[in-house]
């Protein structure tokens, strides 16, 4: 019995030894192929575009393995690929890395090199590729995207009158883009983009086109509007009509074609009509806080003063009273037309009309409202700058932006004389106006506005208008913005 037990124990021990030996032998069975062979086969198949052959060399490839390669080729417009493997390096007993350089030939950009690493490991006694998106391209790591995008850019590059690029952040970019489109068709370009970052760009050649915009005046206008919402500044050269600056942060309409009630700024036109009707700058008038439905800004009470003094102060009531006594609706409409209201402006590059009044002002109330810049009276900020220029020079000149228009010099745009005596009287009255404290003393201007804040005037040969729309949350007013603009010149 004991001998049988010893024999059974010996057989059991022999079985354990044999089993252990088999396990060792099995663990040391040779691995199929080599890391170098797998890497070479993968690179070869990749270079030939054999996606199924590549997929068989990958350990646990994603279902969309082929689709990802095709999608990248389509996104980048790949015409061919060249792979240059570098010496393989072992990173462990059963792991290796095969660094390589790839060159994608892109249809638009030509050769584009990248460097990546092919990782390999033994899986099921076979050397396999450990694939991840960055194996395809390093920019695809962590969900990255890379693509070639088609772009459209203007066929013309707009420059200032000095031949410089338009100052950046000038608040006129959309407007200038429309002008550029009108001058030349858009041209096709391309961008190579990764993760929203532009890596390469092909921009088409563009012809250069100078505008009348003055670089320093444009820069001063733009910086004056920094931090101001729903506002605009337009400046013109009084002696020529050249538009020197357009900075536009208006929300509802633009500074070139958008209509706004002029309010206090319309006193130039109303005063011109009153002067034509026989009122003299030295004539005595009243400036009460109220007159009918009209009231002065901040209920200003000027008492008894001359018409010239009332013109230079917030005396809307004076204009309303005098218009009711001395003007008909036809008189006011005719004065507005003489000073540019209703005129078409083809030379601005954006077309548009200067402004407008009702066709008829039939009742005293309608005359009263129109005399103080309301009741259907509307004007563009550009036109108000032109009206200031007309006071300065005695000639209404069509504003122009392009040095050439239909083969003619822009300076040949329409010029219409106004009554020289009235222009002289208005000039004296504007120059005698008492400006807000922050405004430079050498500025002739009118300002105010119950619904919108205006500051319209000239300094030397520079005429301008500033509009700040009320009710838009603006933290400042037109005189403050105008002072900032003038200090920046």
C-alpha positions as CSV (number, residue, x, y, z in Angstrom):
1,X,0.0,0.0,0.0
2,X,2.8,2.4,0.9
3,X,4.6,1.6,-2.3
4,X,1.5,2.4,-4.3
5,X,1.2,5.8,-2.6
6,X,4.9,6.5,-3.4
7,X,4.3,5.6,-7.0
8,X,1.2,7.9,-7.2
9,X,3.1,10.7,-5.6
10,X,6.0,10.3,-8.0
11,X,3.6,10.3,-11.0
12,X,1.9,13.5,-9.7
13,X,5.3,15.2,-9.2
14,X,6.3,14.2,-12.7
15,X,3.1,15.6,-14.1
16,X,3.7,18.9,-12.3
17,X,7.3,19.1,-13.6
18,X,6.1,18.2,-17.2
19,X,3.3,20.7,-16.9
20,X,5.7,23.4,-15.7
21,X,8.2,22.6,-18.4
22,X,5.4,22.8,-21.0
23,X,4.4,26.2,-19.7
24,X,7.9,27.5,-19.9
25,X,8.3,26.2,-23.4
26,X,5.0,27.7,-24.4
27,X,6.0,31.1,-23.0
28,X,9.1,31.1,-25.0
29,X,7.6,30.3,-28.3
30,X,9.0,32.6,-31.0
31,X,7.1,35.8,-31.9
32,X,5.9,36.0,-35.5
33,X,7.9,38.5,-37.6
34,X,9.7,41.5,-36.1
35,X,9.0,45.1,-35.2
36,X,11.0,46.2,-38.2
37,X,9.1,43.9,-40.6
38,X,5.7,45.1,-39.3
39,X,6.8,48.8,-39.5
40,X,8.1,48.3,-43.0
41,X,5.0,46.6,-44.2
42,X,2.8,49.3,-42.6
43,X,4.7,52.1,-44.2
44,X,4.7,50.4,-47.6
45,X,1.0,49.8,-47.5
46,X,0.4,53.4,-46.4
47,X,2.5,54.8,-49.2
48,X,0.5,52.8,-51.7
49,X,-2.8,53.7,-50.1
50,X,-3.7,50.1,-49.3
51,X,-5.9,50.8,-46.3
52,X,-7.1,47.2,-45.7
53,X,-3.5,45.9,-45.7
54,X,-2.7,48.6,-43.1
55,X,-5.7,47.8,-41.0
56,X,-4.6,44.1,-40.7
57,X,-1.3,45.2,-39.2
58,X,-3.1,47.2,-36.5
59,X,-4.0,45.8,-33.1
60,X,-7.7,46.4,-32.5
61,X,-8.2,49.0,-35.2
62,X,-11.2,51.3,-35.0
63,X,-14.2,50.5,-37.3
64,X,-13.7,53.8,-39.2
65,X,-10.0,53.2,-39.7
66,X,-10.2,53.6,-43.5
67,X,-12.8,56.4,-43.2
68,X,-10.5,58.5,-41.1
69,X,-7.6,58.3,-43.6
70,X,-9.9,59.1,-46.5
71,X,-11.5,62.0,-44.5
72,X,-8.1,63.6,-43.8
73,X,-7.1,63.2,-47.4
74,X,-10.3,65.0,-48.5
75,X,-10.0,67.7,-45.8
76,X,-6.5,68.6,-46.9
77,X,-6.9,68.0,-50.6
78,X,-4.0,65.5,-50.5
79,X,-2.6,64.5,-53.9
80,X,0.2,62.1,-52.6
81,X,2.1,61.1,-49.5
82,X,5.7,60.3,-49.1
83,X,7.0,58.5,-45.9
84,X,10.6,58.4,-44.7
85,X,11.1,56.0,-41.8
86,X,13.9,56.6,-39.4
87,X,15.8,53.9,-37.5
88,X,13.5,51.8,-35.3
89,X,14.2,51.9,-31.6
90,X,13.2,49.2,-29.0
91,X,11.5,50.7,-25.9
92,X,11.0,47.3,-24.1
93,X,11.2,43.6,-24.6
94,X,7.9,43.6,-26.6
95,X,7.5,47.3,-27.6
96,X,9.2,49.5,-30.1
97,X,8.8,52.9,-31.8
98,X,9.4,53.8,-35.5
99,X,9.7,57.5,-35.9
100,X,9.1,58.8,-39.4
101,X,8.7,62.0,-41.5
102,X,5.8,62.3,-43.8
103,X,5.3,64.7,-46.7
104,X,1.7,65.4,-47.8
105,X,1.4,67.1,-51.2
106,X,-1.6,69.3,-50.9
107,X,-3.3,70.5,-54.0
108,X,-3.2,74.2,-53.0
109,X,-0.1,74.4,-50.7
110,X,2.2,71.8,-52.2
111,X,4.5,69.8,-49.9
112,X,3.7,69.9,-46.2
113,X,6.0,67.9,-43.9
114,X,5.2,66.5,-40.5
115,X,7.0,64.2,-38.0
116,X,5.2,61.4,-36.1
117,X,5.9,58.1,-34.5
118,X,4.6,54.6,-35.3
119,X,4.3,52.6,-32.0
120,X,4.4,48.9,-32.1
121,X,4.0,46.0,-29.5
122,X,3.6,42.3,-29.4
123,X,0.0,41.2,-29.3
124,X,-0.9,37.5,-29.5
125,X,2.7,36.6,-30.4
126,X,2.6,39.0,-33.4
127,X,4.1,42.4,-33.8
128,X,1.3,44.9,-34.3
129,X,0.9,48.6,-34.8
130,X,-0.7,50.5,-31.8
131,X,-2.7,52.9,-33.9
132,X,-4.1,56.3,-32.6
133,X,-5.2,59.4,-34.5
134,X,-1.8,61.1,-34.1
135,X,-0.3,58.2,-36.0
136,X,-2.1,59.5,-39.0
137,X,-1.0,63.1,-38.2
138,X,0.2,64.6,-34.9
139,X,-2.3,67.5,-35.2
140,X,-5.1,65.0,-34.7
141,X,-4.1,64.2,-31.2
142,X,-6.8,64.6,-28.5
143,X,-9.6,65.2,-31.1
144,X,-7.7,67.8,-33.1
145,X,-8.9,68.8,-36.5
146,X,-6.9,70.0,-39.5
147,X,-8.3,71.1,-42.9
148,X,-7.9,73.3,-45.9
149,X,-10.6,76.0,-46.2
150,X,-11.6,78.1,-49.2
151,X,-11.7,81.8,-48.5
152,X,-13.0,84.8,-50.4
153,X,-11.2,88.1,-50.2
154,X,-11.7,91.5,-51.9
155,X,-10.0,91.8,-55.3
156,X,-8.9,95.3,-54.3
157,X,-6.9,96.5,-51.3
158,X,-8.2,99.8,-50.0
159,X,-5.6,102.3,-48.8
160,X,-5.7,105.7,-47.2
161,X,-5.1,108.9,-49.2
162,X,-1.4,108.7,-48.0
163,X,-1.1,105.1,-49.5
164,X,-1.1,103.4,-46.1
165,X,-3.3,100.5,-44.9
166,X,-6.5,101.6,-43.3
167,X,-5.9,101.9,-39.5
168,X,-7.0,98.7,-37.7
169,X,-10.2,98.7,-35.7
170,X,-11.4,101.8,-37.5
171,X,-15.1,100.8,-37.1
172,X,-15.7,101.0,-40.8
173,X,-14.6,97.5,-41.9
174,X,-18.1,96.3,-43.1
175,X,-18.6,99.5,-45.0
176,X,-15.2,99.3,-46.7
177,X,-15.8,95.7,-47.5
178,X,-18.9,96.6,-49.4
179,X,-17.0,99.3,-51.3
180,X,-14.2,96.8,-52.2
181,X,-16.8,94.3,-53.5
182,X,-18.2,97.0,-55.7
183,X,-14.8,97.9,-57.1
184,X,-13.7,94.3,-58.0
185,X,-15.1,90.8,-57.7
186,X,-14.0,88.7,-54.7
187,X,-11.1,86.4,-55.3
188,X,-10.5,82.9,-54.1
189,X,-7.9,82.1,-51.5
190,X,-7.0,79.2,-49.2
191,X,-6.2,78.6,-45.5
192,X,-4.6,75.6,-43.8
193,X,-6.2,75.5,-40.4
194,X,-5.6,73.3,-37.3
195,X,-7.8,73.7,-34.2
196,X,-8.9,77.1,-35.4
197,X,-5.3,78.3,-35.8
198,X,-4.2,79.4,-39.3
199,X,-1.0,77.6,-40.3
200,X,-0.7,78.7,-43.9
201,X,-2.5,81.0,-46.2
202,X,-2.7,81.7,-49.9
203,X,-4.1,85.2,-50.6
204,X,-4.8,86.2,-54.1
205,X,-3.1,89.2,-55.7
206,X,-5.1,92.4,-55.3
207,X,-4.9,95.8,-56.9
208,X,-4.5,98.8,-54.7
209,X,-7.1,101.5,-54.5
210,X,-6.5,104.7,-52.6
211,X,-9.5,106.4,-50.9
212,X,-9.8,109.9,-49.6
213,X,-9.6,108.7,-46.0
214,X,-6.9,110.4,-44.1
215,X,-4.9,108.1,-41.9
216,X,-4.5,110.5,-38.9
217,X,-8.1,111.7,-39.0
218,X,-9.4,108.2,-39.4
219,X,-7.3,107.0,-36.5
220,X,-8.5,109.9,-34.3
221,X,-12.1,109.2,-35.1
222,X,-11.8,105.5,-34.3
223,X,-10.1,106.0,-31.0
224,X,-12.7,108.6,-30.0
225,X,-15.3,105.9,-30.3
226,X,-13.5,103.3,-28.3
227,X,-15.8,102.2,-25.5
228,X,-18.8,104.2,-27.0
229,X,-21.7,102.2,-28.3
230,X,-24.2,103.2,-30.9
231,X,-22.3,106.3,-32.2
232,X,-20.6,107.6,-35.3
233,X,-18.1,110.2,-36.4
234,X,-17.8,111.5,-40.0
235,X,-15.3,114.1,-41.2
236,X,-14.9,115.8,-44.6
237,X,-12.6,118.4,-46.1
238,X,-14.7,121.5,-46.4
239,X,-12.9,122.8,-49.5
240,X,-13.1,119.7,-51.6
241,X,-15.8,117.3,-50.2
242,X,-13.3,114.5,-49.5
243,X,-14.4,112.1,-46.8
244,X,-11.5,112.1,-44.4
245,X,-12.9,109.7,-41.8
246,X,-15.8,107.4,-41.2
247,X,-16.1,105.6,-37.8
248,X,-19.4,103.9,-37.3
249,X,-20.6,102.0,-34.3
250,X,-24.3,102.6,-34.9
251,X,-26.6,99.7,-34.3
252,X,-29.7,100.3,-36.3
253,X,-28.3,102.1,-39.4
254,X,-25.0,103.3,-40.8
255,X,-23.4,106.7,-40.9
256,X,-23.5,107.1,-44.7
257,X,-27.0,106.0,-45.6
258,X,-28.9,105.8,-42.3
259,X,-31.4,108.5,-41.4
260,X,-31.7,110.0,-37.9
261,X,-33.7,113.0,-36.6
262,X,-31.2,115.9,-36.5
263,X,-32.7,117.7,-33.5
264,X,-30.6,120.6,-32.5
265,X,-28.2,120.0,-35.4
266,X,-31.0,121.1,-37.7
267,X,-30.8,124.7,-36.3
268,X,-28.3,125.5,-39.1
269,X,-31.0,124.9,-41.7
270,X,-33.7,126.6,-39.7
271,X,-31.5,129.6,-39.0
272,X,-30.6,129.8,-42.8
273,X,-34.4,130.0,-43.5
274,X,-34.9,132.6,-40.8
275,X,-32.0,134.8,-42.0
276,X,-33.4,134.6,-45.5
277,X,-36.8,135.6,-44.1
278,X,-35.3,138.8,-42.7
279,X,-34.2,137.9,-39.2
280,X,-30.8,139.4,-38.3
281,X,-28.1,137.9,-36.1
282,X,-28.5,140.9,-33.8
283,X,-32.3,140.8,-33.7
284,X,-33.7,140.5,-30.2
285,X,-35.4,137.2,-29.4
286,X,-36.6,135.2,-26.4
287,X,-35.3,131.9,-25.1
288,X,-37.9,130.5,-22.6
289,X,-37.7,127.0,-21.2
290,X,-41.0,126.1,-23.0
291,X,-42.6,127.2,-26.2
292,X,-45.7,125.3,-27.2
293,X,-44.8,121.6,-27.4
294,X,-41.0,122.5,-27.6
295,X,-38.7,122.6,-24.6
296,X,-35.0,123.3,-24.3
297,X,-32.5,120.7,-23.2
298,X,-32.4,120.7,-19.4
299,X,-35.1,123.3,-19.5
300,X,-32.5,126.0,-20.3
301,X,-33.9,129.5,-19.7
302,X,-31.9,132.1,-21.8
303,X,-34.3,135.0,-21.3
304,X,-33.9,137.9,-23.7
305,X,-30.9,137.8,-26.0
306,X,-30.0,138.2,-29.6
307,X,-30.6,135.7,-32.3
308,X,-26.9,135.1,-32.6
309,X,-26.6,134.4,-28.9
310,X,-29.7,132.1,-28.9
311,X,-28.2,130.2,-31.8
312,X,-25.1,129.4,-29.8
313,X,-27.1,128.2,-26.8
314,X,-29.6,125.4,-26.3
315,X,-32.5,127.6,-27.4
316,X,-34.8,125.3,-29.4
317,X,-37.7,127.4,-28.2
318,X,-36.3,130.4,-30.0
319,X,-36.2,128.5,-33.3
320,X,-39.7,127.2,-32.7
321,X,-41.1,130.7,-31.9
322,X,-39.4,132.5,-34.8
323,X,-40.3,129.7,-37.3
324,X,-43.9,129.9,-36.3
325,X,-43.9,133.7,-36.8
326,X,-41.7,134.1,-40.0
327,X,-41.8,130.8,-42.0
328,X,-44.2,128.7,-43.9
329,X,-43.8,125.0,-44.3
330,X,-42.6,125.6,-47.9
331,X,-39.9,128.0,-46.7
332,X,-38.5,125.4,-44.4
333,X,-38.6,122.6,-47.0
334,X,-36.9,124.9,-49.6
335,X,-34.1,125.8,-47.1
336,X,-33.5,122.1,-46.4
337,X,-33.3,121.3,-50.1
338,X,-30.8,124.2,-50.6
339,X,-28.6,122.8,-47.9
340,X,-28.6,119.3,-49.4
341,X,-31.6,117.5,-48.0
342,X,-32.9,115.0,-50.6
343,X,-29.8,115.1,-52.8
344,X,-28.4,111.8,-54.1
345,X,-24.8,111.0,-53.1
346,X,-23.3,108.7,-55.8
347,X,-19.7,109.5,-55.0
348,X,-19.6,108.0,-51.5
349,X,-19.1,104.5,-52.7
350,X,-22.3,103.5,-50.9
351,X,-24.7,105.8,-52.8
352,X,-27.5,107.0,-50.4
353,X,-29.3,110.3,-50.0
354,X,-28.3,113.2,-47.8
355,X,-31.5,113.5,-45.8
356,X,-35.2,114.2,-46.2
357,X,-38.1,116.4,-45.0
358,X,-41.9,115.9,-45.3
359,X,-43.1,117.0,-48.7
360,X,-45.5,119.4,-47.1
361,X,-45.5,121.1,-43.7
362,X,-49.1,122.1,-43.7
363,X,-49.9,123.0,-40.1
364,X,-48.2,125.3,-37.5
365,X,-47.5,122.3,-35.3
366,X,-45.8,120.6,-38.3
367,X,-43.6,123.7,-38.9
368,X,-42.8,123.9,-35.2
369,X,-41.7,120.3,-35.0
370,X,-39.6,120.5,-38.2
371,X,-37.9,123.7,-37.2
372,X,-36.3,121.9,-34.2
373,X,-35.3,118.9,-36.3
374,X,-38.2,116.5,-35.7
375,X,-41.6,115.9,-37.3
376,X,-40.3,113.7,-40.1
377,X,-37.0,115.5,-40.7
378,X,-34.2,113.0,-41.0
379,X,-30.5,113.2,-42.0
380,X,-27.4,111.1,-42.2
381,X,-24.4,111.8,-40.1
382,X,-22.4,112.2,-43.3
383,X,-24.8,114.9,-44.5
384,X,-24.5,116.8,-41.3
385,X,-20.8,116.9,-41.7
386,X,-21.3,118.2,-45.3
387,X,-23.7,120.9,-44.0
388,X,-21.0,122.1,-41.6
389,X,-18.6,122.1,-44.5
390,X,-21.1,124.2,-46.5
391,X,-21.2,126.8,-43.7
392,X,-17.4,126.9,-43.7
393,X,-16.9,127.2,-47.5
394,X,-20.2,128.7,-48.7
395,X,-20.5,125.9,-51.2
396,X,-22.4,122.6,-50.8
397,X,-20.0,119.9,-52.1
398,X,-21.0,116.4,-52.8
399,X,-18.9,114.1,-50.4
400,X,-16.7,111.6,-52.2
401,X,-14.5,108.8,-51.2
402,X,-13.0,107.4,-54.4
403,X,-10.4,109.5,-56.2
404,X,-11.9,108.3,-59.5
405,X,-15.6,107.8,-60.3
406,X,-16.6,106.4,-63.8
407,X,-13.2,107.5,-65.1
408,X,-13.5,111.1,-63.7
409,X,-11.7,112.6,-60.8
410,X,-13.8,112.4,-57.7
411,X,-13.2,116.1,-57.1
412,X,-15.5,116.8,-60.0
413,X,-18.5,115.7,-57.9
414,X,-21.4,118.2,-57.7
415,X,-20.7,121.6,-56.0
416,X,-23.7,123.9,-55.5
417,X,-23.4,127.4,-54.1
418,X,-25.6,128.6,-51.3
419,X,-26.5,132.2,-50.5
420,X,-23.1,133.7,-49.7
421,X,-24.5,136.3,-47.3
422,X,-26.4,133.8,-45.3
423,X,-23.4,131.4,-45.3
424,X,-21.3,134.3,-43.9
425,X,-23.8,135.1,-41.2
426,X,-24.1,131.4,-40.2
427,X,-20.3,131.1,-40.1
428,X,-20.1,134.1,-37.7
429,X,-22.9,132.7,-35.5
430,X,-21.3,129.2,-35.3
431,X,-17.9,130.6,-34.5
432,X,-19.4,132.8,-31.8
433,X,-21.3,129.9,-30.2
434,X,-20.3,129.0,-26.7
435,X,-18.9,125.5,-26.8
436,X,-19.0,122.9,-24.0
437,X,-16.1,123.3,-21.6
438,X,-14.2,120.3,-22.9
439,X,-14.3,121.4,-26.6
440,X,-11.3,123.2,-28.1
441,X,-11.9,127.0,-28.4
442,X,-11.1,127.2,-32.1
443,X,-14.1,125.0,-33.1
444,X,-17.3,126.4,-34.6
445,X,-20.2,124.1,-33.8
446,X,-23.8,123.4,-32.9
447,X,-24.8,120.7,-30.5
448,X,-27.5,119.2,-28.3
449,X,-30.5,116.9,-28.8
450,X,-33.2,115.6,-26.6
451,X,-33.5,112.1,-28.3
452,X,-30.0,111.8,-29.9
453,X,-26.9,113.8,-29.0
454,X,-25.2,115.7,-31.9
455,X,-22.1,117.8,-32.2
456,X,-21.7,119.3,-35.7
457,X,-19.0,121.8,-36.7
458,X,-15.7,122.6,-38.2
459,X,-12.1,123.5,-37.3
460,X,-10.2,125.0,-40.1
461,X,-11.0,123.1,-43.3
462,X,-12.0,120.0,-41.3
463,X,-15.8,119.7,-41.0
464,X,-17.4,116.9,-39.0
465,X,-20.4,115.5,-37.3
466,X,-20.7,113.3,-34.2
467,X,-23.8,111.4,-33.3
468,X,-24.5,109.4,-30.1
469,X,-27.8,107.6,-30.1
470,X,-29.7,108.1,-26.9
471,X,-31.5,105.2,-25.3
472,X,-28.7,102.8,-26.3
473,X,-27.0,102.8,-22.9
474,X,-24.3,105.2,-24.1
475,X,-22.4,106.5,-21.1
476,X,-21.3,109.7,-22.8
477,X,-22.6,112.3,-25.2
478,X,-21.6,113.8,-28.6
479,X,-19.7,116.9,-27.2
480,X,-17.5,114.6,-25.1
481,X,-16.8,112.3,-28.0
482,X,-16.1,115.3,-30.3
483,X,-13.6,116.7,-27.8
484,X,-11.8,113.4,-27.7
485,X,-11.7,113.3,-31.5
486,X,-10.4,116.8,-31.9
487,X,-7.7,116.3,-29.2
488,X,-6.6,113.2,-31.1
489,X,-5.9,115.1,-34.4
